Amino acid sequence: MSRNDIADKIHCSLNTVGHWIREWQQHHSLEEKEKSGQPRCTTAEVDEQIEQFADEKKFVTPRDLRRELQLPCSARTLRRRLDEVNLFGRIAREADEYDERILTLRLSFANGFKHFTDEDWDTVIFSDEVHFCLGHHGQVWVQRPPGKAYDPQYCKPAEKELYKITLWGCFCSKGIGAGRIFIGELNKQLYCDILAHNLMPTYKLFYPSGVWRYVQDNASPHYNSEVNTWMHNHGIHVIEFPPRSPDLNPIENIWHILKWRVEHRNPRTAEEFEQIIGEEYEAIEQQTCVRLAHSMHARLLDVIQFQGHKTKY
């Protein structure tokens, strides 16, 4: 077997595989030599206690473990102990609950657009709304073993509602589009106003005389007679998007970047919160937009490979 195949099979790094191959070639032995470094600071009983606690409380962090069990070792040491028993720190995924209808629609979309080239995706404007809650809204980490990403007990718990601001935004490979921040629910009247005063300036800037297409999700304000009439009258070609498919809309990655940047600026008031969101949204780099727009082909191939189920994106 190649070193890559060995590393994949036993779930360890290429460096580790190379080390033990060299040990065998030189000494014909896989016995570990006596180490001169610092001795292990946890006993087998403590290691078992750490594993049991983390297995019972799936969303505990090494710092939580250190505090709850009152251990004298560092959080980094506890991270290594968890890794040793295949409880790796990972971002909690949302469970895949697709029924046969949604799986069929996702597969149909992927097969229908898999022939699109990067140049084709260069003509697409991707749009969506995202909510920002004042306070912490970062990734949720969980200690889980391999192969359990979508096990419900390791998936992200429901979030509590806090003070909320909504941003409608759009982007294409040419750059970030005009956004709109608002408070409250999106309805058809507000959406038509967004299309007129945010989408239209965006496509006129990026596609003043060329053909372009538009992606939106299946939220109810996006599909009604008033919105459909407005789009028809303005010649907007909407790509029919499968339901519950955020992994197929690369603007979700824009939202991930944006939330991280906003949170790290630590806004305190609603006014500051809104200002920072607007500033960081407009600062999204064009090379990021290009990379995400050109990721569509790989996303579609993953959907086909996973028979319509959720992908890594």
C-alpha positions as CSV (number, residue, x, y, z in Angstrom):
1,M,0.0,0.0,0.0
2,S,1.1,3.6,-0.6
3,R,1.7,5.9,2.4
4,N,-1.4,7.9,1.5
5,D,-3.5,4.7,1.5
6,I,-2.1,3.7,4.8
7,A,-2.7,7.1,6.4
8,D,-6.3,7.1,5.1
9,K,-6.9,3.6,6.4
10,I,-5.6,4.0,9.9
11,H,-6.6,7.7,10.2
12,C,-3.2,9.3,11.0
13,S,-0.8,11.7,9.3
14,L,1.7,10.9,6.5
15,N,4.5,12.0,8.9
16,T,3.5,9.3,11.4
17,V,3.3,6.6,8.7
18,G,6.7,7.6,7.4
19,H,8.2,7.5,10.9
20,W,7.1,3.9,11.6
21,I,8.1,2.7,8.1
22,R,11.6,4.1,8.7
23,E,11.6,2.5,12.2
24,W,10.8,-0.9,10.7
25,Q,13.3,-0.6,7.9
26,Q,16.1,0.4,10.2
27,H,15.4,-1.7,13.3
28,H,12.8,-4.3,12.3
29,S,10.8,-3.3,15.3
30,L,7.8,-1.2,16.1
31,E,8.5,-0.9,19.8
32,E,8.5,2.6,21.1
33,K,11.8,3.8,22.5
34,E,12.1,5.4,25.9
35,K,11.3,9.1,25.6
36,S,13.4,11.9,27.1
37,G,10.5,14.4,27.1
38,Q,8.1,15.4,29.9
39,P,6.2,12.4,31.3
40,R,2.5,12.0,30.8
41,C,0.7,14.2,33.3
42,T,-2.6,12.2,33.4
43,T,-3.1,8.7,34.6
44,A,-5.1,6.0,32.8
45,E,-7.9,6.6,35.3
46,V,-8.0,10.3,34.5
47,D,-7.9,9.6,30.8
48,E,-10.9,7.3,31.2
49,Q,-12.7,10.0,33.2
50,I,-12.0,12.6,30.5
51,E,-13.4,10.3,27.8
52,Q,-16.5,9.4,29.7
53,F,-17.3,13.0,30.5
54,A,-16.8,14.2,26.9
55,D,-18.9,11.3,25.6
56,E,-21.8,12.2,28.0
57,K,-21.6,16.0,27.3
58,K,-21.0,16.2,23.6
59,F,-20.6,20.0,23.4
60,V,-18.0,20.3,26.1
61,T,-14.7,22.0,25.2
62,P,-11.2,21.2,26.7
63,R,-11.5,24.3,28.8
64,D,-14.8,23.2,30.1
65,L,-13.4,19.8,30.9
66,R,-10.5,21.3,32.8
67,R,-12.8,23.4,34.9
68,E,-15.5,20.8,35.4
69,L,-13.1,18.0,36.4
70,Q,-10.7,20.4,38.2
71,L,-7.7,18.9,36.4
72,P,-4.2,20.4,36.9
73,C,-3.2,19.9,33.2
74,S,-3.7,22.4,30.3
75,A,-6.5,22.6,27.8
76,R,-4.1,21.6,25.1
77,T,-3.3,18.4,27.0
78,L,-7.0,17.6,27.3
79,R,-7.3,18.3,23.5
80,R,-4.7,15.6,22.9
81,R,-6.4,13.2,25.3
82,L,-9.7,13.6,23.4
83,D,-7.9,13.2,20.0
84,E,-6.4,9.9,21.3
85,V,-9.8,8.4,21.8
86,N,-11.2,9.7,18.4
87,L,-13.2,12.6,19.9
88,F,-12.0,15.4,17.7
89,G,-13.1,19.0,18.0
90,R,-15.3,19.8,15.0
91,I,-18.0,22.4,14.1
92,A,-21.4,20.9,14.8
93,R,-23.3,20.2,11.6
94,E,-27.1,20.6,11.1
95,A,-28.8,17.3,10.6
96,D,-29.7,16.2,7.1
97,E,-33.5,15.5,7.1
98,Y,-34.1,15.5,3.3
99,D,-37.1,13.4,2.1
100,E,-37.2,11.7,-1.3
101,R,-38.8,14.7,-3.0
102,I,-36.0,17.1,-1.9
103,L,-33.3,14.5,-2.8
104,T,-34.8,14.2,-6.3
105,L,-35.0,18.0,-6.8
106,R,-31.4,18.4,-5.6
107,L,-30.2,15.7,-7.9
108,S,-32.2,17.1,-10.8
109,F,-30.6,20.6,-10.3
110,A,-27.1,19.2,-10.0
111,N,-27.5,17.1,-13.2
112,G,-29.1,20.0,-15.0
113,F,-26.3,22.4,-14.4
114,K,-23.2,20.2,-14.1
115,H,-22.3,21.2,-17.7
116,F,-22.0,24.8,-16.7
117,T,-18.4,26.1,-16.9
118,D,-16.8,28.7,-14.8
119,E,-17.5,31.2,-17.6
120,D,-21.2,30.3,-17.3
121,W,-21.2,30.8,-13.5
122,D,-19.5,34.2,-14.1
123,T,-22.9,35.3,-15.4
124,V,-24.8,34.4,-12.2
125,I,-25.7,36.7,-9.3
126,F,-26.3,34.8,-6.1
127,S,-28.5,36.3,-3.4
128,D,-29.8,35.5,0.0
129,E,-30.8,37.0,3.4
130,V,-28.8,36.4,6.6
131,H,-29.7,37.3,10.2
132,F,-27.2,38.8,12.7
133,C,-27.8,38.6,16.4
134,L,-26.1,41.1,18.7
135,G,-23.6,39.1,20.8
136,H,-21.9,35.8,20.1
137,H,-23.0,34.1,16.9
138,G,-19.9,32.1,15.9
139,Q,-19.5,28.4,15.1
140,V,-20.6,25.8,17.6
141,W,-17.9,23.2,18.4
142,V,-18.5,19.7,19.5
143,Q,-16.3,16.7,20.5
144,R,-17.3,13.8,18.3
145,P,-15.7,10.6,16.8
146,P,-15.1,10.1,13.1
147,G,-18.2,9.4,10.9
148,K,-20.7,11.0,13.3
149,A,-21.0,14.4,11.7
150,Y,-24.8,14.1,11.2
151,D,-25.6,12.0,14.3
152,P,-28.4,14.2,16.0
153,Q,-26.6,14.1,19.3
154,Y,-23.6,15.9,17.8
155,C,-25.5,18.4,15.7
156,K,-25.9,22.1,16.6
157,P,-28.6,22.8,19.1
158,A,-31.3,25.4,18.4
159,E,-30.2,29.0,19.0
160,K,-32.0,31.4,21.3
161,E,-33.3,34.5,19.6
162,L,-31.6,37.8,20.5
163,Y,-31.7,41.3,19.0
164,K,-31.7,40.6,15.3
165,I,-30.8,42.5,12.1
166,T,-31.3,41.1,8.6
167,L,-29.1,41.7,5.6
168,W,-30.1,41.0,2.0
169,G,-27.1,40.7,-0.1
170,C,-25.8,39.4,-3.5
171,F,-22.6,38.8,-5.2
172,C,-21.1,37.4,-8.5
173,S,-17.6,36.6,-9.6
174,K,-17.2,40.3,-10.5
175,G,-17.6,41.4,-6.9
176,I,-20.0,42.0,-4.0
177,G,-23.4,43.6,-4.9
178,A,-25.5,46.3,-3.2
179,G,-26.8,45.1,0.1
180,R,-29.8,46.2,2.3
181,I,-30.0,46.0,6.1
182,F,-33.5,45.9,7.6
183,I,-35.2,45.0,10.9
184,G,-38.2,42.7,10.9
185,E,-39.6,40.1,8.5
186,L,-39.1,40.2,4.7
187,N,-42.4,40.5,2.8
188,K,-43.2,40.8,-0.9
189,Q,-43.4,44.6,-0.8
190,L,-40.0,44.9,0.8
191,Y,-38.5,42.3,-1.5
192,C,-39.7,44.2,-4.6
193,D,-38.1,47.4,-3.2
194,I,-34.9,45.5,-2.7
195,L,-34.9,44.2,-6.2
196,A,-35.5,47.7,-7.6
197,H,-33.0,49.6,-5.5
198,N,-30.3,46.9,-4.8
199,L,-30.4,44.2,-7.4
200,M,-30.9,46.5,-10.4
201,P,-27.9,48.7,-9.6
202,T,-25.9,45.6,-9.1
203,Y,-26.6,44.0,-12.4
204,K,-26.4,47.3,-14.2
205,L,-22.9,47.7,-12.7
206,F,-21.6,44.2,-13.5
207,Y,-23.6,43.3,-16.6
208,P,-24.5,46.6,-18.3
209,S,-25.1,44.9,-21.7
210,G,-24.6,41.2,-21.2
211,V,-26.8,38.2,-20.3
212,W,-27.0,37.3,-16.6
213,R,-28.9,35.0,-14.3
214,Y,-30.3,35.2,-10.8
215,V,-30.2,32.8,-7.9
216,Q,-32.5,33.1,-4.9
217,D,-33.7,30.5,-2.4
218,N,-37.3,29.3,-2.0
219,A,-38.4,31.6,0.8
220,S,-42.0,32.5,0.4
221,P,-41.4,36.3,-0.1
222,H,-39.3,35.4,-3.2
223,Y,-42.2,33.6,-5.0
224,N,-45.6,35.2,-5.3
225,S,-47.5,36.9,-8.1
226,E,-46.4,40.4,-7.3
227,V,-42.6,39.5,-7.3
228,N,-43.0,37.2,-10.3
229,T,-44.6,40.0,-12.3
230,W,-41.9,42.5,-11.3
231,M,-39.2,40.1,-12.4
232,H,-40.9,39.3,-15.6
233,N,-41.4,43.0,-16.4
234,H,-37.7,43.6,-15.8
235,G,-36.4,40.6,-17.7
236,I,-34.8,38.8,-14.8
237,H,-33.9,35.2,-15.6
238,V,-34.3,33.3,-12.3
239,I,-32.5,29.9,-12.0
240,E,-35.0,27.5,-10.4
241,F,-33.3,26.5,-7.1
242,P,-33.9,23.3,-5.1
243,P,-35.4,23.7,-1.7
244,R,-33.4,23.5,1.5
245,S,-30.1,23.7,-0.3
246,P,-27.8,26.3,1.3
247,D,-24.8,24.2,0.4
248,L,-25.6,24.9,-3.3
249,N,-25.6,28.7,-2.8
250,P,-22.0,30.0,-2.3
251,I,-23.3,33.2,-0.7
252,E,-23.6,31.1,2.5
253,N,-19.8,31.2,2.6
254,I,-19.9,35.0,2.2
255,W,-22.1,35.0,5.3
256,H,-19.7,32.8,7.2
257,I,-16.8,35.2,6.5
258,L,-19.0,38.2,7.3
259,K,-20.2,36.9,10.6
260,W,-16.7,36.1,11.7
261,R,-15.4,39.6,10.8
262,V,-18.4,41.3,12.5
263,E,-18.1,39.3,15.7
264,H,-14.3,40.0,15.9
265,R,-15.0,43.7,15.9
266,N,-17.2,43.2,19.0
267,P,-20.1,45.7,18.3
268,R,-21.8,46.9,21.5
269,T,-24.8,48.9,20.4
270,A,-27.4,48.4,17.6
271,E,-26.1,51.5,15.7
272,E,-22.5,50.2,15.9
273,F,-23.7,46.7,15.0
274,E,-25.4,48.0,11.8
275,Q,-22.5,50.1,10.8
276,I,-20.0,47.3,11.2
277,I,-22.1,44.9,9.2
278,G,-22.3,47.3,6.3
279,E,-18.6,48.1,6.4
280,E,-17.5,44.4,6.5
281,Y,-20.0,43.5,3.8
282,E,-18.6,46.1,1.4
283,A,-15.1,44.9,2.2
284,I,-15.5,41.4,0.9
285,E,-12.7,40.8,-1.6
286,Q,-13.4,40.1,-5.3
287,Q,-11.0,37.2,-5.3
288,T,-13.2,35.6,-2.7
289,C,-16.2,36.1,-4.9
290,V,-14.4,34.6,-7.9
291,R,-13.4,31.5,-5.9
292,L,-16.9,30.9,-4.5
293,A,-18.7,31.4,-7.9
294,H,-16.2,29.0,-9.5
295,S,-16.9,26.4,-6.7
296,M,-20.3,25.6,-8.2
297,H,-19.1,22.8,-10.4
298,A,-17.5,20.9,-7.5
299,R,-20.7,21.5,-5.4
300,L,-22.9,19.9,-8.0
301,L,-20.6,16.9,-8.5
302,D,-20.7,16.3,-4.7
303,V,-24.5,16.4,-4.7
304,I,-24.5,13.8,-7.5
305,Q,-21.9,11.7,-5.7
306,F,-23.9,11.8,-2.4
307,Q,-27.2,11.0,-4.2
308,G,-28.7,14.3,-3.3
309,H,-27.7,14.4,0.4
310,K,-26.0,17.3,2.1
311,T,-22.4,18.1,1.1
312,K,-19.4,19.5,2.9
313,Y,-20.1,23.0,1.6
